[in-house]
Amino acid sequence: MSLTLQTPLEIPAVAAKSYPHIWLLNVIASAPSMQSGSIRIETLPCNRQTGDIATGDHMDAISTGRLWEAVEQVPEVAAAMHAIFAAVEPLRAWVAAQEAAQEAPSDAVE
């Protein structure tokens, strides 16, 4: 048994979307020591041309508790870790410069 709405609900059709690429939603690495560590990469389908990113319902997670073993055995993982290490100081300097620029008095012309 159902009741009739005074104003029927209409939901417009949504055009189909294509997601041929991968978006990195989260990259989480934890390395409490040189012997233990984990990494989790969460991805979503996306479309670079349109800028659309699929919803979290389509998230795929790649995860391992054997970070350093992966670094030793997978050249791309090793390259990624080396890139992260190489990026630490330049990122720190960039963040400091951004913070300094925000704290600097503006040169307002009167």
Helices and strands as residue ranges (DSSP letters): E 21-30, E 38-47, E 52-53, G 56-58, E 60-64, H 67-73, H 75-103
